[in-house]
Amino acid sequence: MQFGIITGNVVCTTKDEKIEGRKLLLVQPVNDEFKPEGTGLVGIDSVGAGEGELVLYVTGSSSRMTDITDNRPVDCTIMAIVDYVSKNDKIIFEKFKEGRE
């Protein structure tokens, strides 16, 4: 799993029937200091994430291991919305203190 920030939505009026009704989001990968790193991705939302939220996402075959994505043509799935992260007994990210709701 990797950290990412949701930066937007992707709307497609025509898409494969296996992903019909699924929410697609733009995910910007971030490093362990929560700074943007790498190229953005389009991911299927399995948890109800929204713009500005810090999330955990998976790619590759792991992205097809949820009830929502099983046997579907996906390569990136948003798996969790991060509430807080601690490192060395110190909170380094907290959802509501960072202004993300």
C-alpha positions as CSV (number, residue, x, y, z in Angstrom):
1,M,0.0,0.0,0.0
2,Q,1.1,3.5,-0.7
3,F,0.0,7.0,0.5
4,G,-1.8,9.3,-1.9
5,I,-3.9,12.4,-1.9
6,I,-7.2,12.6,-3.8
7,T,-6.9,15.5,-6.2
8,G,-10.1,15.2,-8.2
9,N,-12.8,13.1,-9.8
10,V,-12.9,11.3,-13.2
11,V,-16.2,11.2,-15.0
12,C,-16.7,8.9,-17.9
13,T,-20.1,8.6,-19.6
14,T,-19.0,5.5,-21.5
15,K,-17.0,2.8,-19.8
16,D,-16.6,-0.9,-19.6
17,E,-19.7,-2.5,-18.0
18,K,-17.5,-4.1,-15.3
19,I,-16.8,-0.7,-13.8
20,E,-20.2,0.9,-14.4
21,G,-21.4,2.6,-11.3
22,R,-18.0,2.8,-9.7
23,K,-16.5,6.1,-8.6
24,L,-13.1,7.0,-10.2
25,L,-10.7,9.4,-8.5
26,L,-7.4,11.1,-9.3
27,V,-4.7,10.0,-6.8
28,Q,-1.5,11.9,-6.4
29,P,1.2,9.6,-4.8
30,V,3.0,11.3,-1.9
31,N,6.1,10.4,0.0
32,D,6.4,9.7,3.8
33,E,6.4,13.5,4.4
34,F,3.2,13.7,2.4
35,K,4.8,15.7,-0.5
36,P,3.7,14.9,-4.1
37,E,5.9,12.4,-5.7
38,G,5.6,10.7,-9.1
39,T,2.8,10.6,-11.7
40,G,-0.9,10.8,-10.7
41,L,-3.1,7.7,-11.1
42,V,-6.8,7.0,-11.7
43,G,-8.2,4.7,-9.0
44,I,-11.4,3.0,-8.2
45,D,-12.8,4.2,-4.8
46,S,-13.7,1.3,-2.5
47,V,-14.1,3.4,0.7
48,G,-15.9,6.7,-0.1
49,A,-12.9,8.9,-0.3
50,G,-13.1,12.6,-1.3
51,E,-11.0,15.3,-2.7
52,G,-8.1,16.4,-0.4
53,E,-8.1,13.3,1.7
54,L,-5.0,11.3,2.4
55,V,-5.6,7.7,1.4
56,L,-3.9,4.3,1.1
57,Y,-4.0,2.8,-2.4
58,V,-2.8,-0.4,-4.0
59,T,-1.8,-1.1,-7.6
60,G,-1.4,-4.2,-9.7
61,S,-3.1,-7.5,-8.8
62,S,-3.8,-6.3,-5.3
63,S,-6.2,-3.7,-6.7
64,R,-8.5,-6.5,-7.7
65,M,-8.8,-8.1,-4.3
66,T,-11.8,-6.2,-2.9
67,D,-15.5,-7.0,-3.2
68,I,-16.0,-3.9,-5.4
69,T,-13.0,-4.7,-7.7
70,D,-13.0,-8.5,-7.9
71,N,-12.7,-9.7,-11.5
72,R,-12.8,-6.1,-12.8
73,P,-10.2,-4.4,-15.1
74,V,-8.6,-2.1,-12.5
75,D,-5.0,-1.4,-11.7
76,C,-5.4,1.1,-8.8
77,T,-7.8,0.9,-5.9
78,I,-8.3,3.3,-3.0
79,M,-8.3,1.0,0.0
80,A,-8.4,3.3,3.1
81,I,-8.9,6.9,4.3
82,V,-6.1,7.8,6.7
83,D,-7.2,9.3,10.0
84,Y,-3.7,9.7,11.5
85,V,-0.1,8.5,11.1
86,S,2.4,8.3,13.9
87,K,6.1,7.8,13.6
88,N,8.5,7.4,16.5
89,D,5.6,7.9,19.0
90,K,4.8,11.3,17.4
91,I,1.7,12.0,15.3
92,I,3.0,13.3,11.9
93,F,-0.4,13.5,10.2
94,E,-3.9,14.0,11.7
95,K,-6.8,14.2,9.3
96,F,-8.8,17.0,11.0
97,K,-5.7,19.1,12.1
98,E,-4.6,19.1,8.5
99,G,-7.8,20.7,7.3
100,R,-9.0,17.6,5.4
101,E,-12.4,16.4,6.3
